[in-house]
Amino acid sequence: MQTLQIQLPDTINIDMQEIQMLLASKLYEKGVLSVGQAAQMTGLSKRTFMELLGHYQVSVLNYSAEDIMQDFENA
């Protein structure tokens, strides 16, 4: 696993777990990480990570509108 080091202004009052969750949820939403990889990145179980995704306005079902329409047409 790669390590990322960033500098944040002292005025930002946010803990490391929150930063990891923000980054992991965005990378999951964009399809860069699987749910398992994102959960591992945050140190959470898959289930806990998926339960928390809603707090970050990220859907657990990471399907595009095009994928949904294709599934609908195939059904």
N, C-alpha and C positions, 0 to 999 in steps of 0.2 A: 504494500500500500504506500502511496506517495504521501509526503507531508507538505502542507502549505502553511507558510508563515505570513501573516498580514499584520499591519500596524493600524490600530484604531485610535482615534482621538480619546483623550482621557475623559471627555465629557460623555462618551457613550457608556451607559450603564447597562450592559447586557452580559450574561454569563456565557461561557464556552459552549455549554449544552445547547443553548438557544441558537447560537451562531451555527453550530454543526447541523441542527435540525433545519434551519433556514436554507442552508446550502444543499443539504441532502434532499430536501423536499423539492427544491427547484430543479436539481439535476435529475431526480426521478420524473418530475413533470415533463421535462424536455426529452426524456427517453435516453439520457446518457447513462443512468444507473438503473439496475433492476431494483425491485423492492428489497431483495435480500442484500444487495450491495449497499443500498442507502441505509438500511437498518444497521448493517455492520459498521458503516461509517459513523453512525451516531452512538453506537454501543447499546442499541436497543434491540429487543426481539422484533421479528417481522410483524407480529401481531400488534405490539405496542406502537411501532412506527406507523403502521397502517391506520390505527385508531387516532393517532395524532395528526395525520395528514389534513383532516378537515379543518383544524385550527389554522392551517396555512393556506386555505382555499385551494387545496390540491385534491383531485379526485383519486380514489384508490384504483378505479377503473381507468386506466390510462390509454383510452382509445380515442382516436381522432374521429371527427364526424364522417370522414370518408370510410374508415374502417367499419363504423357502425352501419352505414348505408350498405356496404358490401355484404356484411353479415345478414342484414335484413333482406337483401335481394337473394341471397343464397338459401334463406330459410323456406 
